[in-house]
């Protein structure tokens, strides 16, 4: 009898050891001794470690969206104040435009400093920028000629645009357009807005949306020719930036020179 019991115990012990070898350890209470509790598994530990990172990424994206939309709202307000018939007579357009350009450049420096890493002013950029400015001036000369034939109000609206430079020093305006206003618009509209939208959406969508916004911020002028001029410029500079995102310097030069040429040096019409 004792031998039978001993044999049974030996068999049971052998089976137990077999299970132990197969599974690594016996299961007691639904869990192996020495095993990591389910609530503190490595996977969950990694998840808990990743949570702060995910929160930080989410917070960063939220801040980025906030700064992006805020900058657009600020630009829309500034352009409305400068061009609205209710506010424009109460301010000096050129000094307000200069202050706005400096503010928008400051926003780009604060919120999109990488923009300036893609800008270079090499000889090739200068040559390309001059070529773009000359070509754009030619496009506007042709557009002015055609619009004068087709639209009876075109000439008076263009004259209203040129009226903004009355009683102003051409030397001072040239300086402001070339070194502050022209570059700042490209830093902001192409270097920040279009670049951000292109990364978030696609280059084509970023180009189209930025061009539309750039034209629409001039709505308060109620000047069809000015809005169309902004649309054409936005299409040209935006398309060039979409095709050549690393040649923003050339686009900046073209904008600055075109501004001075069309407003001061070689006015059209």
C-alpha positions in Angstrom: 0.0 0.0 0.0 2.8 2.4 0.9 4.6 1.4 -2.3 1.5 2.2 -4.4 1.2 5.6 -2.6 4.9 6.2 -3.2 4.6 5.3 -6.9 1.6 7.6 -7.2 3.4 10.5 -5.6 6.4 9.8 -7.8 4.3 9.9 -11.0 2.4 13.0 -9.8 5.8 14.7 -9.1 7.1 13.7 -12.5 4.0 15.1 -14.2 4.3 18.2 -12.1 7.9 18.7 -13.1 7.0 18.1 -16.7 4.5 20.9 -16.6 7.0 23.1 -14.8 9.5 22.4 -17.6 7.0 23.0 -20.3 5.5 26.2 -19.0 8.4 27.5 -17.0 6.5 27.5 -13.7 3.3 26.2 -12.3 0.2 28.3 -12.4 -1.2 29.3 -9.1 -4.3 31.4 -8.8 -4.3 32.1 -12.5 -0.8 33.5 -12.4 2.7 32.0 -12.4 4.8 32.6 -9.4 7.3 35.3 -10.0 5.5 36.5 -13.0 5.0 40.2 -13.6 1.4 41.2 -12.5 -0.9 41.9 -15.4 -1.4 45.5 -14.3 2.4 46.1 -14.5 3.2 44.3 -17.8 6.1 45.6 -19.9 3.6 46.6 -22.6 1.6 48.7 -20.2 4.8 50.1 -18.7 5.9 51.2 -22.1 2.4 52.7 -22.8 2.6 54.6 -19.5 6.0 55.9 -20.6 4.7 56.9 -24.0 1.7 58.8 -22.6 3.6 61.9 -21.6 5.3 61.9 -25.0 2.0 61.6 -26.8 0.5 64.4 -24.6 3.5 66.5 -25.4 3.1 65.9 -29.2 -0.6 66.6 -29.0 0.1 69.8 -27.0 2.7 70.9 -29.6 0.3 70.3 -32.4 -2.4 72.3 -30.6 0.0 75.2 -30.1 1.1 75.0 -33.7 -2.5 75.2 -34.9 -3.3 78.0 -32.5 -0.3 80.1 -33.7 -1.1 79.4 -37.3 -4.7 80.5 -37.1 -3.8 83.4 -34.9 -1.3 84.7 -37.4 -3.9 84.5 -40.2 -6.4 86.4 -38.1 -3.8 89.0 -37.3 -3.0 89.4 -41.0 -6.6 89.7 -41.9 -7.2 92.4 -39.3 -4.2 94.3 -40.4 -5.1 94.2 -44.1 -8.7 95.2 -43.3 -7.5 98.2 -41.3 -5.1 99.3 -44.1 -7.6 99.0 -47.0 -11.1 99.5 -45.6 -12.6 102.8 -46.7 -13.7 103.4 -43.0 -10.3 103.0 -41.5 -7.8 103.8 -44.3 -8.4 107.5 -44.3 -7.5 107.7 -40.6 -4.1 106.1 -40.9 -0.9 106.5 -42.9 -1.0 103.6 -45.2 2.8 103.2 -45.7 3.8 103.4 -42.0 1.0 101.0 -41.1 2.1 98.6 -43.8 5.7 98.8 -42.6 4.6 98.2 -39.0 2.4 95.3 -40.2 5.3 93.8 -42.2 7.6 94.0 -39.2 5.0 92.3 -37.0 4.4 89.5 -39.4 8.1 88.9 -39.8 8.3 88.7 -36.0 5.6 86.1 -35.9 7.5 84.0 -38.5 10.7 84.3 -36.4 8.8 83.2 -33.3 6.6 80.4 -34.7 8.5 79.2 -37.9 12.1 79.9 -37.5 12.9 77.1 -40.0 11.6 79.3 -42.7 14.7 81.3 -42.8 16.9 78.3 -43.3 15.6 77.8 -46.8 16.5 81.4 -47.8 19.6 82.2 -49.7 20.6 85.3 -51.7 23.2 83.9 -54.1 23.9 85.4 -57.4 21.7 82.8 -59.1 18.8 83.8 -56.7 19.3 87.5 -57.6 19.3 86.8 -61.3 16.2 84.6 -61.0 14.5 87.1 -58.8 15.1 90.0 -61.3 13.8 87.8 -64.2 10.6 87.0 -62.3 10.0 90.7 -61.4 10.5 91.7 -65.0 8.2 88.9 -66.3 5.5 89.8 -63.7 5.7 93.5 -64.6 5.1 92.4 -68.3 2.1 90.3 -67.2 0.6 93.3 -65.4 1.2 95.7 -68.3 -0.7 93.3 -70.6 -3.4 92.8 -68.0 -3.8 96.6 -67.6 -4.1 97.0 -71.3 -6.7 94.3 -71.7 -8.7 95.3 -68.6 -8.9 98.9 -69.8 -10.7 97.7 -72.9 -13.0 95.2 -71.2 -13.8 96.8 -67.8 -14.9 100.4 -67.8 -14.1 100.8 -64.1 -10.6 99.4 -64.3 -8.7 102.6 -64.9 -10.3 104.5 -62.0 -9.6 101.6 -59.6 -6.0 101.4 -60.7 -5.6 105.2 -60.2 -7.0 104.8 -56.7 -4.2 102.3 -56.0 -1.6 104.7 -57.2 -3.2 107.5 -55.2 -1.8 105.9 -52.1 1.7 107.2 -53.0 0.7 110.8 -53.3 2.7 113.3 -51.3 5.2 110.5 -50.3 8.9 110.4 -50.9 9.6 108.0 -53.8 13.0 107.2 -52.2 11.5 106.4 -48.9 8.8 104.2 -50.4 11.4 102.4 -52.5 13.4 101.6 -49.4 10.4 100.4 -47.5 9.1 98.2 -50.4 12.5 96.7 -51.2 13.9 96.1 -47.7 10.8 95.6 -45.4 7.4 95.3 -47.0 8.2 93.0 -50.0 10.4 90.6 -48.1 8.1 90.4 -45.1 5.1 89.4 -47.3 7.0 86.5 -48.7 8.4 85.4 -45.3 4.8 85.3 -44.1 2.6 84.2 -47.0 4.9 81.8 -48.8 7.5 80.9 -46.2 5.1 80.4 -43.3 1.5 80.0 -44.4 2.0 78.1 -47.7 4.8 76.0 -46.2 2.7 75.0 -43.2 -0.4 74.2 -45.3 1.7 72.2 -47.8 3.2 70.1 -45.0 -0.2 69.5 -43.4 -2.1 68.9 -46.6 -0.3 68.7 -50.0 1.8 71.2 -51.9 -0.9 71.8 -54.4 -3.6 72.4 -51.7 -1.2 74.6 -49.8 -0.5 76.6 -52.9 -4.2 77.1 -53.8 -5.5 77.8 -50.3 -2.7 80.3 -49.6 -3.3 82.1 -52.9 -7.0 82.4 -52.2 -6.4 83.8 -48.7 -3.8 86.2 -50.0 -6.3 87.6 -52.5 -9.2 87.6 -50.1 -7.4 89.6 -47.3 -7.7 92.6 -49.7 -11.5 92.3 -49.8 -12.0 95.4 -47.6 -10.6 97.7 -50.3 -13.7 96.9 -52.4 -11.3 97.4 -55.3 -11.7 94.6 -57.9 -8.5 95.4 -59.6 -6.5 95.3 -56.4 -8.0 91.9 -55.5 -7.2 90.6 -58.9 -3.7 91.9 -58.7 -3.2 90.1 -55.4 -4.6 87.0 -56.9 -2.3 87.1 -60.0 0.7 87.8 -57.8 -0.3 85.0 -55.4 -0.6 82.5 -58.2 2.8 83.4 -59.6 4.8 83.5 -56.4 2.8 80.6 -54.9 3.4 78.4 -57.9 7.1 79.3 -58.0 7.4 78.4 -54.3 5.5 75.1 -54.8 7.9 74.2 -57.6 11.0 75.6 -56.0 10.6 75.6 -52.2 14.4 76.0 -51.7 14.4 79.2 -53.8 12.4 81.4 -51.5 15.2 84.0 -51.6 14.7 84.5 -55.4 10.9 84.9 -54.8 11.6 87.5 -52.0 13.9 89.5 -54.4 11.2 89.3 -57.2 8.5 90.6 -54.8 10.6 93.4 -53.5 11.7 94.6 -56.9 8.3 94.2 -58.5 6.7 96.3 -55.7 9.2 99.1 -56.3 9.0 98.9 -60.0 5.2 98.8 -60.4 4.5 101.4 -57.7 7.4 103.8 -58.0 9.9 103.3 -60.8 7.8 102.2 -63.8 4.1 102.6 -62.9 1.6 101.0 -65.3 -1.0 103.0 -67.0 
